[in-house]
C-alpha cells in the first residue's frame, strides 16, 4: 500500500505540545507518570520502564527542542511519504487525524484534538520523562503526543512481523488510538504494575488495536483518501504485525515461557481479533469493554 504520489501533505504544523513538530510542552494533563508504548511488550519490566522514563516531576515546562523549524518541511507529497519513513509516519498521522475528526464526534460525541507528533533518534525528552529508542513507539498523555523512532520498524521482522507500509501505519494508528482514549478520559485506567491476560492494561491495548483497525478499513475510501486502494495482502501485513507484538509471541521469541500473568498488551490472538473487530465493524462501540463504558466513554 502506498500514498497517492500527487496528494499534498499539510506542512508548517510544528508547534509546542499539540501539533506536528519536534517541540513538546511541559507536564500536565492527567497527572502522574503515564507512558503507553511498546517498551513493556518488548521485554522490559514496569520497574525498568520507570527507570527509563524517570519521574514526571523532573520534567520542567521547557520546549528546548523547538528551534522554530518544521521537521516535516521535506514531506510535501505522497511521493515523499512513499520514499521517507518519517514522511510516512507524518502522512499516516494526517490520514488518521482526518478519520477521527469525523468519527469521534459522530460515534462518541467528542471533539477531536490532534495529538503532537514527534520523530526522534536514540533518545527524547517527553512530557512523561526521558525515553530511549528501546522504549519503542509510545504515547504520552502528559503532553498529548505520540513519539516514534523509525528504527523500530526494522525490528518488527525479528518478532515475525512486517515493516511493510501498512504495518508501519498500523503502529501509528495504534498510538493515536491511545490519544483517542485520552480524549475519552479512560486512559488513566491503565496500570502496568497490575498485569495479566484480563488486566485493564491488556484491554486498553486491545482497544487501541481495534481503533487502528477502524482507520485501516476506511483509509483508502472517499475522494479525499490519501492512500491507494488497500489489498487484502497489505491488510495481512498489519495483522501479522499485530500478532508479532503479542505478549505470548514476544515471550516465546525471547526464549522464555509463556506467562499470561505477566501480559500487559495481550496475546497474538487477542491483538489480531481486536484489530479485525475494528476493521470489520468500523464501530467504537464494538471496540468497547464494559469497564470503559459505552463506546469507550466511562459511565
C-alpha positions in Angstrom: 0.0 0.0 0.0 1.3 3.4 -0.9 0.2 7.0 -0.7 -1.1 8.6 -3.9 2.0 10.3 -5.4 0.3 13.6 -6.2 -1.5 14.2 -2.9 -0.3 17.2 -0.9 0.8 16.7 2.7 0.0 19.5 5.0 3.1 21.3 6.3 4.1 24.0 8.7 2.2 22.5 11.7 5.2 22.3 14.0 4.1 23.6 17.4 4.6 23.0 21.1 2.9 20.0 22.7 -0.1 19.8 20.4 0.8 19.8 16.8 3.1 18.3 14.2 6.6 19.1 15.3 9.6 18.3 17.4 8.7 20.8 20.2 6.9 19.4 23.2 5.3 21.2 26.1 5.6 20.9 29.9 4.0 18.3 32.1 0.3 18.3 32.8 -2.8 16.6 31.7 -4.0 13.6 33.7 -1.2 13.8 36.3 1.3 11.2 37.3 3.6 9.2 35.0 1.6 7.7 32.1 3.5 6.3 29.2 1.7 3.9 26.9 4.1 2.2 24.4 5.8 -1.0 23.5 8.7 -1.0 26.0 7.0 -3.4 28.3 5.9 -5.6 25.5 9.4 -5.9 24.2 10.7 -7.4 27.4 11.0 -4.5 29.8 9.5 -4.7 33.3 7.4 -2.0 34.9 10.4 -1.2 37.2 12.7 -0.7 34.2 10.1 1.4 32.5 10.2 3.7 35.5 13.9 4.0 35.3 13.9 4.7 31.6 11.3 7.3 31.8 12.3 8.8 35.2 9.7 10.7 37.2 7.3 13.1 35.6 8.0 15.6 38.4 11.5 16.0 37.0 10.1 17.4 33.8 10.1 21.2 33.5 8.0 23.5 31.4 10.6 23.8 28.7 10.4 23.5 25.0 14.1 23.3 24.4 13.7 21.2 21.3 11.8 23.9 19.5 14.2 25.7 17.1 11.5 27.2 15.1 11.8 24.9 12.1 9.4 22.4 10.7 10.9 18.9 10.9 8.4 17.8 8.3 9.1 20.5 5.7 10.5 17.9 3.4 7.3 15.9 3.5 5.3 17.7 0.8 3.6 15.0 -1.3 2.5 11.4 -1.2 5.7 10.5 -3.1 7.7 11.8 -0.2 5.7 9.6 2.2 6.5 6.7 -0.1 10.2 7.4 0.0 10.9 8.5 3.6 9.9 6.7 6.7 9.4 9.9 8.7 7.2 11.3 6.0 5.2 8.0 6.0 4.6 8.5 9.7 3.6 12.1 9.1 1.3 11.2 6.2 -0.3 8.4 8.3 -0.8 10.8 11.1 -2.6 13.2 8.8 -4.9 10.5 7.5 -5.7 9.2 11.0 -6.4 12.8 12.0 -8.9 13.2 9.2 -10.6 9.9 10.1 -11.0 10.7 13.8 -12.0 14.3 13.2 -15.1 12.9 11.5 -15.7 9.7 13.5 -15.1 10.8 17.1 -17.9 13.4 17.1 -20.2 11.1 15.2 -19.6 8.0 17.3 -18.7 9.4 20.7 -19.9 13.0 20.7 -16.4 14.2 21.4 -14.4 16.8 19.6 -11.2 15.6 18.1 -8.0 17.4 19.0 -4.8 16.5 17.1 -2.0 15.0 19.2 1.5 16.1 18.9 3.8 14.1 16.7 7.5 13.6 17.4 10.1 11.8 15.4 13.3 11.1 17.3 16.5 9.2 17.2 18.2 7.4 20.1 16.5 9.3 22.9 14.0 12.0 23.5 12.7 14.1 26.4 8.9 13.8 26.6 6.3 15.1 29.0 6.4 11.7 30.7 10.2 11.8 31.1 13.2 10.7 29.2 12.7 7.8 26.7 15.2 5.9 24.5 14.8 4.1 21.2 14.4 0.9 23.2 11.1 2.2 24.5 9.6 1.8 21.1 6.8 4.0 19.8 4.7 5.4 22.6 2.0 7.9 23.6 2.5 10.3 26.4 -0.7 11.7 28.0 1.2 14.4 29.8 1.9 16.3 26.6 -0.7 14.5 24.4 1.9 13.5 21.9 2.9 10.3 20.0 6.6 9.5 19.7 8.3 7.4 17.1 11.9 6.3 16.4 11.5 4.9 12.9 14.3 2.4 13.5 11.7 0.4 15.4 10.0 -0.6 12.2 13.1 -2.6 11.2 12.9 -4.6 14.4 9.4 -5.9 13.7 10.7 -8.6 11.5 12.6 -10.0 14.4 9.3 -10.9 16.0 7.7 -12.3 12.9 6.0 -9.0 11.9 6.4 -6.9 8.8 7.9 -3.5 8.1 5.7 -3.0 5.0 4.0 0.4 4.8 0.6 -0.6 6.1 2.2 -2.5 9.0 4.1 0.7 9.9 0.9 2.8 9.6 -0.8 0.3 11.9 1.7 1.2 14.6 1.0 4.9 14.1 -2.8 4.4 14.2 -2.4 2.3 17.4 -0.6 5.1 19.2 -3.1 7.6 18.0 -5.7 5.1 19.4 -4.3 5.9 22.8 -4.8 9.6 22.2 -8.5 8.8 21.5 -8.6 7.0 24.9 -7.0 10.2 26.4 -9.8 12.3 24.9 -12.4 9.8 26.2 -11.0 10.1 29.7 -10.3 6.4 30.0 -6.5 6.1 29.5 -5.8 6.8 33.2 -7.3 3.4 34.0 -4.2 1.6 32.7 -1.8 0.2 35.3 1.2 -1.8 34.0 2.0 -2.8 37.6 -1.1 -4.9 37.6 -0.6 -7.2 34.5 -2.4 -10.3 33.4 -4.4 -11.5 30.4 -7.6 -9.9 31.7 -5.9 -6.8 33.1 -7.0 -3.3 32.2 -3.6 -2.7 30.5 -4.4 -5.5 28.1 -7.9 -4.2 27.4 -6.6 -0.7 26.7 -4.0 -2.0 24.3 -6.6 -4.2 22.5 -8.9 -1.2 22.2 -6.1 0.8 20.6 -5.6 -2.1 18.1 -9.4 -2.1 17.4 -9.3 1.7 16.8 -6.4 1.1 14.4 -8.4 -1.4 12.5 -11.2 1.0 12.2 -8.9 3.5 10.5 -7.4 0.9 8.1 -10.9 -0.1 6.9 -11.6 3.5 5.7 -8.1 4.8 4.9 -8.5 4.3 1.2 -12.1 5.3 0.9 -13.6 8.5 -0.5 -12.5 11.2 -3.0 -10.1 12.7 -0.5 -8.4 9.5 0.5 -4.6 9.8 0.8 -3.9 6.2 0.1 -4.1 3.9 -2.9 -6.6 1.1 -2.6 -5.6 -1.4 0.1 -5.3 -5.0 -0.8 -6.0 -8.0 1.4 -2.4 -8.9 1.2 -1.5 -5.5 2.6 -4.1 -5.8 5.4 -2.4 -9.1 6.2 0.9 -7.3 6.9 -0.8 -5.3 9.6 -2.4 -8.4 11.0 0.9 -10.2 11.1 2.5 -7.2 12.9 -0.4 -7.1 15.4 0.2 -10.8 16.1 4.0 -10.2 16.3 3.7 -7.8 19.1 1.5 -10.1 21.2 2.9 -10.8 24.7 3.0 -14.6 24.2 4.9 -14.2 20.9 7.4 -11.8 22.5 7.9 -14.1 25.5 8.4 -17.1 23.3 10.8 -15.5 20.9 12.7 -14.0 23.8 13.5 -17.6 24.9 11.2 -17.7 27.9 8.0 -19.5 28.7 4.6 -18.0 28.0 3.3 -16.4 31.2 -0.2 -14.9 30.9 0.0 -13.4 34.4 2.7 -11.0 33.1 0.9 -9.8 30.0 0.3 -6.1 29.5 -0.6 -5.9 25.8 -2.5 -9.1 25.1 -1.8 -12.3 23.2 -1.2 -12.5 19.5 -4.7 -14.0 19.1 -6.2 -11.2 21.2 -4.5 -8.5 19.2 -5.4 -9.9 15.9 -9.0 -10.3 17.0 -9.2 -6.7 18.3 -7.7 -5.3 15.1 -10.1 -7.3 12.9 -13.1 -6.3 15.1 -12.4 -2.6 14.3 -11.6 -3.4 10.7 -14.8 -5.3 10.1 -17.2 -3.1 12.0 -15.8 0.4 12.0 -17.6 0.8 15.3 -16.2 2.3 18.5 -18.9 0.5 20.4 -17.7 -2.8 19.0 -14.2 -1.9 20.4 -15.6 -1.3 23.8 -15.1 -3.1 27.1 -17.6 -2.9 30.0 -15.0 -1.4 32.2 -14.6 1.5 29.9 -18.3 2.5 29.4 -20.4 2.6 26.3 -18.4 3.5 23.2 -15.3 3.8 25.3 -16.7 6.6 27.4 -16.9 6.0 31.1 -20.3 5.8 32.6 
